[in-house]
Amino acid sequence: MDVTGLVIFLAIGAVAGWLAGTLMKGGGFGLLGNIVIGIIGAVVGGFVFGLLGITAGGLLGSIITSTAGAVILLFVVRLFKQV
């Protein structure tokens, strides 16, 4: 992965983490937190979308997949945090 790819990867993670944080709790988690949540969300979203047979290509598809995965991640974390 070149530098441009890495910057795009981190930017998608930051946007997805921020969107998920806004949807789930009303705010972001800071730049580093958003990137981490977005990257983990991309893995979760890719797995879930793959199970459902959904393929999302392009930049917008990556953001949607990452955001959906991050929302799922935050939902599961919130469930365990309440117990």
Rosetta silent file (secondary structure, phi, psi, omega in degrees, C-alpha in Angstrom):
SEQUENCE: MDVTGLVIFLAIGAVAGWLAGTLMKGGGFGLLGNIVIGIIGAVVGGFVFGLLGITAGGLLGSIITSTAGAVILLFVVRLFKQV
SCORE:     score description
SCORE:     0.000 S_00000001
   1 L     0.000  129.840  178.742    0.000    0.000    0.000 S_00000001
   2 L   -85.432  177.927 -176.053    1.408    3.376   -0.970 S_00000001
   3 H   -63.457  -40.470  179.802    1.124    6.596    1.008 S_00000001
   4 H   -62.780  -43.612  178.031   -1.932    7.777   -0.930 S_00000001
   5 H   -62.448  -39.518  178.686   -3.757    4.514   -0.271 S_00000001
   6 H   -65.399  -42.269  179.122   -2.919    4.706    3.411 S_00000001
   7 H   -64.133  -42.174  178.010   -4.210    8.291    3.680 S_00000001
   8 H   -64.194  -42.812  178.683   -7.452    7.321    1.914 S_00000001
   9 H   -59.077  -46.205  179.724   -7.815    4.260    4.168 S_00000001
  10 H   -68.899  -36.635  178.792   -7.380    6.383    7.300 S_00000001
  11 H   -66.236  -41.905  177.199   -9.721    9.097    5.981 S_00000001
  12 H   -62.970  -42.363  177.377  -12.459    6.533    5.269 S_00000001
  13 H   -60.815  -42.406 -179.948  -11.962    5.120    8.767 S_00000001
  14 H   -65.448  -44.264  179.678  -12.214    8.584   10.312 S_00000001
  15 H   -64.719  -46.006 -179.443  -15.373    9.468    8.380 S_00000001
  16 H   -63.974  -42.064  178.190  -17.016    6.111    9.101 S_00000001
  17 H   -64.547  -40.858  178.280  -16.130    6.277   12.795 S_00000001
  18 H   -64.897  -45.441  178.635  -17.435    9.824   13.068 S_00000001
  19 H   -60.207  -45.328 -179.539  -20.690    8.929   11.278 S_00000001
  20 H   -63.823  -42.576  178.095  -21.196    5.863   13.469 S_00000001
  21 H   -62.987  -38.515  178.287  -20.464    7.855   16.621 S_00000001
  22 H   -67.266  -41.349 -179.759  -22.919   10.532   15.540 S_00000001
  23 H   -70.097  -36.966 -172.082  -25.609    7.967   14.762 S_00000001
  24 H   -92.190  -32.593 -176.229  -25.125    5.919   17.924 S_00000001
  25 H  -135.292   -1.221  176.454  -24.324    8.435   20.655 S_00000001
  26 L    92.397    7.916  178.654  -24.650   11.906   19.199 S_00000001
  27 L  -170.202  168.709 -179.968  -20.963   12.739   18.729 S_00000001
  28 L   -83.166 -175.342 -178.159  -17.593   11.493   17.565 S_00000001
  29 L  -118.486   18.843 -173.157  -14.785    9.861   19.537 S_00000001
  30 H    85.040  162.340 -173.388  -11.929   12.144   18.534 S_00000001
  31 H   -59.061  -51.051 -177.918   -9.775   11.652   15.453 S_00000001
  32 H   -65.633  -42.191  177.928   -7.859    8.584   16.629 S_00000001
  33 H   -62.749  -41.578  178.138  -10.954    6.947   18.135 S_00000001
  34 H   -62.788  -41.410 -179.954  -12.930    7.558   14.941 S_00000001
  35 H   -64.383  -45.843 -179.161  -10.183    6.021   12.808 S_00000001
  36 H   -63.230  -46.959  179.339   -9.937    2.917   15.005 S_00000001
  37 H   -63.086  -40.560  178.822  -13.715    2.449   15.143 S_00000001
  38 H   -65.017  -39.977  179.698  -13.972    3.015   11.388 S_00000001
  39 H   -68.886  -45.720  176.568  -11.230    0.491   10.564 S_00000001
  40 H   -64.089  -38.296  176.872  -12.693   -2.179   12.840 S_00000001
  41 H   -62.335  -34.235  177.688  -16.113   -1.280   11.430 S_00000001
  42 H   -63.815  -40.551  177.800  -14.812   -1.871    7.908 S_00000001
  43 H   -65.803  -47.283  179.975  -13.826   -5.411    8.870 S_00000001
  44 H   -63.128  -46.954 -179.536  -17.165   -6.051   10.611 S_00000001
  45 H   -63.126  -41.390  177.268  -19.157   -4.446    7.783 S_00000001
  46 H   -62.291  -39.687  178.662  -17.275   -6.369    5.108 S_00000001
  47 H   -66.271  -48.568 -177.925  -17.939   -9.616    6.944 S_00000001
  48 H   -65.683  -45.681  179.086  -21.656   -8.918    7.496 S_00000001
  49 H   -62.980  -36.529  177.296  -22.212   -7.609    3.960 S_00000001
  50 H   -63.683  -40.579  176.974  -20.371  -10.672    2.617 S_00000001
  51 H   -63.219  -34.215 -179.251  -22.669  -12.988    4.567 S_00000001
  52 H   -85.110   -6.144 -179.942  -25.667  -11.166    3.106 S_00000001
  53 L    78.099   21.964 -179.129  -24.235  -11.303   -0.416 S_00000001
  54 L   -98.795  130.121  174.732  -23.990   -7.518   -0.709 S_00000001
  55 L  -117.163  129.941  179.486  -21.056   -5.988   -2.542 S_00000001
  56 L  -123.363  115.869 -178.059  -20.391   -2.279   -2.272 S_00000001
  57 L  -107.203  165.053  177.297  -17.687   -0.853   -4.512 S_00000001
  58 H    83.231  179.250 -177.825  -16.072    2.527   -4.782 S_00000001
  59 H   -66.035  -46.598 -179.741  -15.413    5.215   -2.239 S_00000001
  60 H   -64.257  -39.856  177.425  -19.040    5.693   -1.213 S_00000001
  61 H   -62.522  -38.330  177.905  -19.540    1.930   -0.894 S_00000001
  62 H   -65.862  -40.463  179.197  -16.490    1.719    1.362 S_00000001
  63 H   -67.130  -41.721  179.250  -17.807    4.492    3.589 S_00000001
  64 H   -64.196  -46.368  179.838  -21.248    2.870    3.777 S_00000001
  65 H   -61.391  -46.310 -179.166  -19.784   -0.552    4.566 S_00000001
  66 H   -64.821  -40.877 -179.612  -17.424    0.865    7.197 S_00000001
  67 H   -66.865  -43.979  178.725  -20.136    2.980    8.798 S_00000001
  68 H   -61.217  -43.302  178.059  -22.599    0.080    8.946 S_00000001
  69 H   -65.241  -38.265  178.890  -19.937   -2.131   10.513 S_00000001
  70 H   -68.275  -36.666  176.031  -18.972    0.560   13.002 S_00000001
  71 H   -63.683  -43.354  177.414  -22.621    1.031   14.008 S_00000001
  72 H   -61.736  -44.032  178.922  -22.903   -2.727   14.572 S_00000001
  73 H   -59.620  -48.340 -179.872  -19.660   -2.644   16.564 S_00000001
  74 H   -65.325  -35.561  177.184  -20.844    0.217   18.780 S_00000001
  75 H   -63.308  -45.740 -179.633  -24.213   -1.476   19.288 S_00000001
  76 H   -66.278  -41.923  178.026  -22.555   -4.715   20.440 S_00000001
  77 H   -61.659  -41.325  178.495  -20.132   -2.817   22.696 S_00000001
  78 H   -64.005  -37.475  177.792  -23.058   -0.937   24.231 S_00000001
  79 H   -62.152  -45.884 -179.655  -24.875   -4.238   24.878 S_00000001
  80 H   -71.360  -29.253  179.857  -21.886   -5.673   26.738 S_00000001
  81 H   -69.969  -30.001 -179.612  -21.273   -2.422   28.583 S_00000001
  82 H   -78.278  -23.052 -176.307  -24.788   -2.497   30.052 S_00000001
  83 L   -80.745    0.000    0.000  -24.459   -6.035   31.373 S_00000001
